[in-house]
Amino acid sequence: MKQLEGRAALAARASSRPRVRVAAVVVIDGKILLVRQRRTGEPYYLLPGGGVDAGETLAEALTREVREETGLDVALARPLFISDTIEPGGTRHVVNITFLTEVTGGELETDPSDPSIEGIDLMAASALSSIDLRPPIADALFDASQKAYDVPTAYLGPLWTPEDGPE
């Protein structure tokens, strides 16, 4: 019994706490707002958003992150997707919560001050499958866009993109 307890404890310790990341689907003139980043090689894209700080609500984190990355003020309409990003070796686990949002103010930044952001792009939902979108939710976004985002909240499961992009 002691050995089983030890195994359970080791398994729990090997899995560090998941990080919660919120992301915004911001639609402007029928196109989806994306944040372009590049670590090495080809750029990859994210929906604007970021990590939730301790003591911060999901709504507070999302509005803060969108404002910091894009200059826009948004209000949350509702959650669209939930997914996990789990690195195959188990060293990183992110719970992604993607919200449909509405722009309530601000001005879109064309030159973001965040050094990790290479640019801000507006892209048609039909073009998302041709880019490296992380997490890889292009199909779910396209399907939702075809129904004017009037879809039930969906759990998309575990989604992972290797650092060097999709295979």
Stockholm file with secondary structure:
# STOCKHOLM 1.0

chainA/1-167         MKQLEGRAALAARASSRPRVRVAAVVVIDGKILLVRQRRTGEPYYLLPGGGVDAGETLAEALTREVREETGLDVALARPLFISDTIEPGGTRHVVNITFLTEVTGGELETDPSDPSIEGIDLMAASALSSIDLRPPIADALFDASQKAYDVPTAYLGPLWTPEDGPE
#=GR chainA/1-167 SS CHHHHHHHHHHHHHSCCCEEEEEEECEETTEEEEEEECSSSSCEEECSEEECCTTCCHHHHHHHHHHHHHSEEEEEEEEEEEEEEECTTSSCEEEEEEEEEEEEEECCCSSCSCTTEEEEEEECGGGGGGSCBSSCCHHHHHHHHHTTTCCCCEEEEECCCCTTCCC
#=GC SS_cons         CHHHHHHHHHHHHHSCCCEEEEEEECEETTEEEEEEECSSSSCEEECSEEECCTTCCHHHHHHHHHHHHHSEEEEEEEEEEEEEEECTTSSCEEEEEEEEEEEEEECCCSSCSCTTEEEEEEECGGGGGGSCBSSCCHHHHHHHHHTTTCCCCEEEEECCCCTTCCC
//
